[in-house]
């Protein structure tokens, strides 16, 4: 394939490029040219130029939330390795799986609760945040675990006349949940034996439960299993368990603010409110653009008919930030085609950067087709750490990025 020059006569050198349609749509970002051409049923944000107020939580609420969550350094290391993994492990990269496995082994080698099955701390409802095999194991896992739209829990009640372990999928507060129950017995200080025996949907709009169509009596040994608790934190907030099919589970009773925030982003529910609350909770000093490769996972983006205009303003794909003030937008288009936009950024005030993108190209393998394109805008960093970044950029659009090279 030969290299030839192509120029697109688009100049976007005014402060904020004009947009054709004046509506902001709350949804996940498009990942390709093909998806840019699709139409979706979307939830509208009522304030087109929403400004994060940073006033949702007062000091007492912030202090209460901080005191409610207690994790050791080793536990924080595991939680940090889970940040950015969607589908409770389904979308994890090999490096992410390696990091989680290492953090799990470190905790399993430390001294948690020595006899977890006899401890009252194991009792209660646990939220599943990660599993190594989201497509296998119990019937409930095969169907629902890899879907971020739903919350997945496990309830353990052993110190009763009817010991039970239950897996629960919560669809939403408005719809209800599915609960799959198992009769449980304690084998030793770590292992729980169980047999699934009943399941039902509890739906808010029905006055009765709807049986889940799984004939547990006919499943034989498939309805049986065991669960080893290999680590139970002394705070009772974190548990690691391994199942009879080789699955590793990470569960929490209380998740930290970053996990709660990313859960809202993944489900697409009330993301603007989640951003407001998260930024309020994590107000701190000066925020900077941290070096690295950042993948956009959500934006309150403005829809236009021009995918190239969206790409030029950072509304798609990933951003590569360099310490020397250079910035690169990179978008996968289709069939090996990429759009690349290079520029620079300079801090103009506290947490605010002036961004100029002026070197565009459509990249096909080793070849680049130049695109004449200039765009300028201000970028405000609302929150940033080594994993998550929340910014407000072009036309007051909010962005959530995850760092993918750390």
Secondary structure, DSSP 8 states (H G I E B T S, - for coil): -----------B-SSS---SS--BEEB----SHHHHT-----EE-S-TT----S-SS-HHHHHHHHHH----HHHHHHHHHHTT--GGGTT--HHHHHHHHHHHHHHHTS---TTGGGSGGG-EEEEEEEES-TTSSSHHHHHHTT-TTSEEEEEEE-SSSS-EEEEEEEEETTTEEEEEEEEEEE-SSSEEEEEEEEEEEEETT-SS-EE----HHHHGGGGEEEEEEEEE-TTSSEEEEEETTS-EEEEESS--HHHHHHHHHHHTSSHHHHHHHHHHHT--S-----SEEEEEEEE--B--S-HHHHHHTT-SSEEEE-TTSEEEEEEE-STTEEEEEEEEEEEEETTEEEEEEEEEEEEETTEEEEE---EEEEEEEEEE-SSEEEEE-GGG-EEEEEE---
